[in-house]
Amino acid sequence: MSLLRTHRDFRLLWGGETVNRFGTAISGVAIPLIAISELAASTFEVGLLTAAAWAPWLAIGLPVGAWIDRRHRRPLMIGTSVVSLLLLIAVPVAAFAGLLTIQLLLVIALLTGAASVVFQTAYTAYLPALLDPADHAEGNAKLHGSAAAAQIAGLGCGGLIVQFAGATNALFFDAATFAVAACCLTAIRFRERRTTTSRRTGAIREGIHLVARDVWLRTLTIFGATSNLALMGYQAIIVVFLVRTVGLAPGTVGALVAAAASGGVLGAFVGRRLAKRFGTARALLLCELGLPTLALLIPLAQLSPALYVIGGFGVGAGVVGGNVVKSTFLQSYCPPDLLGRLTATTSFVNYGTIPLGALLGGSLATWLGLETALWITTAGVPLAGLVLLLSPIRGRRDLPTHGRADSSRAPIDRLAWS
């Protein structure tokens, strides 16, 4: 029977996260449009704004993971939701007072990004504690699927809200979703056991060694970093391209981005099924190398906006389907007391390339033009999948189901584990 029917606490976590993803998608459309339409930002400044939202992963990602392994995760998620709510409300308030500048918008992006680092790291480590191991696959599929659906609805609504209420007022909607998320998290009855992880100066180093010495974790981390560099490279400039080059209205842009993102729903739906039928390793290659080749259609949007939708649909299906497979693998492979450090280390590398990708996209668009920049960055999306194809994953049907990823042991680059 579905977790949404039988597990009250998971239902609250799922509901709060889904609503929050809806609001975040709205601000994902609204903030670039605030910069473009109200602050006359350049393409590079829009890319810089995107980079600022992800830069905290580079600055605090590693210590946050070690810190969270010694803390209860739910209070941290509640606190960061409240902080994000207040920061987002500050944008329309500043605009009403005539104080909104691109510099202030950059500061808000940095601070909300820092709150997101704490929330996402705590959230990733909290879910396996909330669910039984047998329910991890279903839980991940439902969370990724609802997140993709919420993103679609949020992107579509975001363009319409911006068109009718204004870009800055749209952030009130995102702030409200953080309030809903905080309420849902507060209502969860499950209480984590007191952590037994002691404070150690080498905790960060353990997380790094954990990833560096394990062939599976190392491969997935390198792939994630390479993939995110290319993904954010084109995503940082796609709104500018659709508005200024293709000549579309904000409402139309929101609708097209939502249609493209609908591939994520398909990916969440089929990811677990592909893994059962073909094996987790083969499903990962199909999702992360096969489907993203459609990204090469995105720069052809000037010929027909439908080509952008098809390309984005393929990318979304592949990314979300792959995320379902990878999340389930990591939660079963890594011991619970190391999951925070693992999440922080992999996120430091994976998310750390996101601001670099945003800067790369903005810089290429400034130097070479939007269309050329899109060709370069979208080509990198399927090419990133070569990291998986050239790894031991290529020769496997399934990823290991039970690991002993522990930095205190000898090096564990052994393919015999399964």
Backbone hydrogen bonds, N-H to C=O, Kabsch-Sander energy under -0.5 kcal/mol:
donor,donor_aa,acceptor,acceptor_aa,energy
5,R,2,S,-1.3
6,T,2,S,-1.8
7,H,3,L,-2.6
8,R,6,T,-0.7
11,R,7,H,-2.2
12,L,8,R,-2.0
13,L,9,D,-2.4
14,W,10,F,-3.2
15,G,11,R,-2.6
16,G,12,L,-2.7
17,E,13,L,-2.3
18,T,14,W,-2.4
19,V,15,G,-2.3
20,N,16,G,-2.1
21,R,17,E,-2.3
22,F,18,T,-1.8
23,G,19,V,-2.0
24,T,20,N,-2.5
25,A,21,R,-2.1
26,I,22,F,-1.5
27,S,23,G,-2.1
28,G,24,T,-1.7
29,V,25,A,-1.1
29,V,26,I,-0.8
30,A,26,I,-2.7
31,I,27,S,-2.8
33,L,29,V,-1.4
34,I,30,A,-2.4
35,A,31,I,-2.2
36,I,32,P,-2.4
37,S,33,L,-2.9
38,E,33,L,-0.6
38,E,34,I,-1.7
39,L,34,I,-1.2
41,A,35,A,-3.2
46,V,42,S,-2.0
47,G,43,T,-2.1
48,L,44,F,-2.5
49,L,45,E,-2.1
50,T,46,V,-1.8
51,A,47,G,-2.3
52,A,48,L,-2.3
53,A,49,L,-1.2
54,W,50,T,-0.8
54,W,51,A,-0.9
55,A,51,A,-1.7
57,W,54,W,-1.6
58,L,55,A,-1.5
59,A,55,A,-1.4
60,I,56,P,-3.1
61,G,56,P,-0.7
61,G,57,W,-0.9
64,V,60,I,-2.1
65,G,61,G,-1.5
66,A,62,L,-1.6
67,W,63,P,-2.2
68,I,64,V,-2.7
69,D,65,G,-1.4
70,R,67,W,-1.5
71,R,68,I,-1.8
76,L,72,H,-0.6
77,M,73,R,-2.0
78,I,74,R,-2.2
79,G,75,P,-2.4
80,T,76,L,-2.4
81,S,77,M,-1.6
82,V,78,I,-1.8
83,V,79,G,-2.2
84,S,80,T,-2.3
85,L,81,S,-2.0
86,L,82,V,-2.1
87,L,83,V,-2.2
88,L,84,S,-2.3
89,I,85,L,-1.9
90,A,86,L,-1.2
91,V,87,L,-0.6
91,V,88,L,-1.0
93,V,89,I,-1.7
94,A,90,A,-2.4
95,A,91,V,-2.3
96,F,92,P,-2.4
97,A,93,V,-1.6
98,G,95,A,-1.1
99,L,94,A,-3.1
100,L,94,A,-0.8
105,L,101,T,-2.2
106,L,102,I,-1.9
107,V,103,Q,-2.0
108,I,104,L,-2.5
109,A,105,L,-2.2
110,L,106,L,-2.2
111,L,107,V,-2.4
112,T,108,I,-2.7
113,G,109,A,-1.8
114,A,110,L,-2.0
115,A,111,L,-2.1
116,S,112,T,-2.0
117,V,113,G,-1.7
118,V,114,A,-1.6
119,F,115,A,-2.4
120,Q,116,S,-3.1
121,T,117,V,-1.9
122,A,118,V,-2.3
123,Y,119,F,-2.9
124,T,120,Q,-2.3
125,A,121,T,-1.5
126,Y,122,A,-1.6
127,L,123,Y,-2.0
129,A,125,A,-0.5
129,A,126,Y,-0.6
130,L,126,Y,-1.7
131,L,127,L,-1.9
135,D,132,D,-2.0
136,H,133,P,-1.3
139,G,135,D,-2.8
140,N,136,H,-2.8
141,A,137,A,-2.3
142,K,138,E,-2.5
143,L,139,G,-2.4
144,H,140,N,-2.8
145,G,141,A,-2.5
146,S,142,K,-2.6
147,A,143,L,-2.1
148,A,144,H,-2.2
149,A,145,G,-2.4
150,A,146,S,-2.9
151,Q,147,A,-2.2
152,I,148,A,-2.1
153,A,149,A,-2.4
154,G,150,A,-2.9
155,L,151,Q,-2.9
156,G,152,I,-2.4
157,C,153,A,-2.8
158,G,154,G,-2.6
159,G,155,L,-1.6
160,L,156,G,-1.2
161,I,157,C,-3.3
162,V,158,G,-2.6
163,Q,159,G,-1.9
164,F,160,L,-2.1
165,A,161,I,-3.4
166,G,161,I,-0.8
166,G,162,V,-1.1
170,A,166,G,-1.1
171,L,168,T,-1.4
172,F,169,N,-1.5
173,F,169,N,-0.5
173,F,170,A,-0.9
174,D,170,A,-1.0
175,A,171,L,-2.4
176,A,172,F,-2.0
177,T,173,F,-1.5
178,F,174,D,-1.3
179,A,175,A,-1.3
180,V,176,A,-1.9
181,A,177,T,-2.4
182,A,178,F,-2.2
183,C,179,A,-2.0
184,C,180,V,-2.5
185,L,181,A,-2.5
186,T,182,A,-2.1
187,A,183,C,-1.6
188,I,184,C,-0.6
188,I,185,L,-0.9
198,S,196,T,-0.5
200,R,198,S,-0.6
203,A,200,R,-1.3
206,E,202,G,-2.2
207,G,203,A,-1.7
208,I,204,I,-1.9
209,H,205,R,-2.6
210,L,206,E,-2.6
211,V,207,G,-1.6
212,A,208,I,-2.8
213,R,209,H,-2.4
214,D,211,V,-0.8
215,V,213,R,-0.5
218,R,214,D,-2.8
219,T,215,V,-1.9
220,L,216,W,-2.2
221,T,217,L,-2.0
222,I,218,R,-2.4
223,F,219,T,-2.4
224,G,220,L,-2.4
225,A,221,T,-2.1
226,T,222,I,-2.2
227,S,223,F,-3.1
228,N,224,G,-2.5
229,L,225,A,-1.6
230,A,226,T,-1.5
231,L,227,S,-2.9
232,M,228,N,-2.6
233,G,229,L,-1.2
234,Y,230,A,-1.5
235,Q,231,L,-2.3
236,A,232,M,-2.1
237,I,234,Y,-0.8
238,I,234,Y,-1.0
239,V,235,Q,-0.5
241,F,237,I,-2.5
242,L,238,I,-2.7
243,V,239,V,-2.2
244,R,240,V,-3.1
245,T,240,V,-0.6
245,T,241,F,-1.6
246,V,241,F,-2.3
248,L,242,L,-2.5
253,V,249,A,-2.6
254,G,250,P,-2.4
255,A,251,G,-1.9
256,L,252,T,-2.6
257,V,253,V,-2.8
258,A,254,G,-2.1
259,A,255,A,-2.3
260,A,256,L,-2.5
261,A,257,V,-2.3
262,S,258,A,-0.9
262,S,259,A,-0.6
263,G,260,A,-1.3
264,G,261,A,-2.3
265,V,262,S,-0.9
266,L,262,S,-1.2
267,G,263,G,-2.5
268,A,264,G,-2.3
269,F,265,V,-1.9
270,V,266,L,-2.6
271,G,267,G,-2.2
272,R,268,A,-0.6
274,L,270,V,-3.3
275,A,271,G,-1.9
276,K,272,R,-1.9
277,R,273,R,-2.1
278,F,274,L,-3.0
279,G,274,L,-0.6
279,G,275,A,-1.4
281,A,397,R,-1.0
282,R,397,R,-1.3
283,A,279,G,-2.4
284,L,280,T,-1.9
285,L,281,A,-1.8
286,L,282,R,-2.3
287,C,283,A,-2.5
288,E,284,L,-2.6
289,L,285,L,-2.0
290,G,285,L,-1.1
290,G,286,L,-0.7
291,L,286,L,-1.8
293,T,290,G,-1.4
294,L,291,L,-1.9
295,A,292,P,-2.0
296,L,293,T,-1.6
297,L,294,L,-2.0
298,I,295,A,-1.7
300,L,297,L,-1.3
301,A,298,I,-1.6
302,Q,299,P,-0.6
303,L,300,L,-1.7
304,S,300,L,-1.3
307,L,304,S,-1.9
308,Y,304,S,-0.7
309,V,305,P,-1.6
310,I,306,A,-2.4
311,G,307,L,-2.3
312,G,308,Y,-2.9
313,F,309,V,-2.3
314,G,310,I,-2.1
315,V,311,G,-2.0
316,G,312,G,-2.6
317,A,313,F,-2.5
318,G,314,G,-2.1
319,V,315,V,-2.8
320,V,316,G,-2.3
321,G,317,A,-2.0
322,G,318,G,-2.4
323,N,319,V,-2.1
324,V,320,V,-2.0
325,V,321,G,-1.6
326,K,322,G,-2.7
327,S,323,N,-2.8
328,T,324,V,-1.9
329,F,325,V,-1.9
330,L,326,K,-2.7
331,Q,327,S,-2.1
332,S,328,T,-1.4
333,Y,329,F,-2.0
334,C,330,L,-2.1
338,L,335,P,-1.9
339,L,335,P,-0.6
339,L,336,P,-1.0
342,L,338,L,-2.5
343,T,339,L,-2.8
344,A,340,G,-2.4
345,T,341,R,-2.5
346,T,342,L,-2.7
347,S,343,T,-2.6
348,F,344,A,-2.4
349,V,345,T,-1.7
350,N,346,T,-3.4
351,Y,347,S,-2.5
352,G,347,S,-0.7
352,G,348,F,-0.5
353,T,349,V,-0.9
353,T,350,N,-0.6
354,I,351,Y,-1.2
356,L,352,G,-0.7
357,G,353,T,-2.6
358,A,354,I,-2.5
359,L,355,P,-2.4
360,L,356,L,-2.4
361,G,357,G,-2.9
362,G,358,A,-2.5
363,S,359,L,-2.6
364,L,360,L,-2.8
365,A,361,G,-2.2
366,T,362,G,-1.8
367,W,363,S,-2.5
368,L,364,L,-3.2
369,G,364,L,-0.7
369,G,365,A,-1.0
373,A,369,G,-2.1
374,L,370,L,-2.2
375,W,371,E,-2.0
376,I,372,T,-2.1
377,T,373,A,-2.4
378,T,374,L,-2.6
379,A,375,W,-1.5
380,G,376,I,-1.0
381,V,377,T,-0.5
381,V,378,T,-1.0
383,L,379,A,-1.3
384,A,380,G,-1.5
385,G,381,V,-0.5
385,G,382,P,-1.1
386,L,383,L,-1.7
387,V,384,A,-1.8
388,L,385,G,-0.7
389,L,385,G,-1.8
390,L,386,L,-2.2
391,S,388,L,-1.4
394,R,388,L,-0.6
394,R,391,S,-1.6
395,G,392,P,-1.0
396,R,393,I,-1.7
401,T,418,S,-0.6
403,G,332,S,-0.6
405,A,333,Y,-1.1
406,D,404,R,-0.7
409,R,406,D,-1.8
412,I,213,R,-1.0
414,R,412,I,-1.8
415,L,413,D,-0.5
417,W,414,R,-0.8
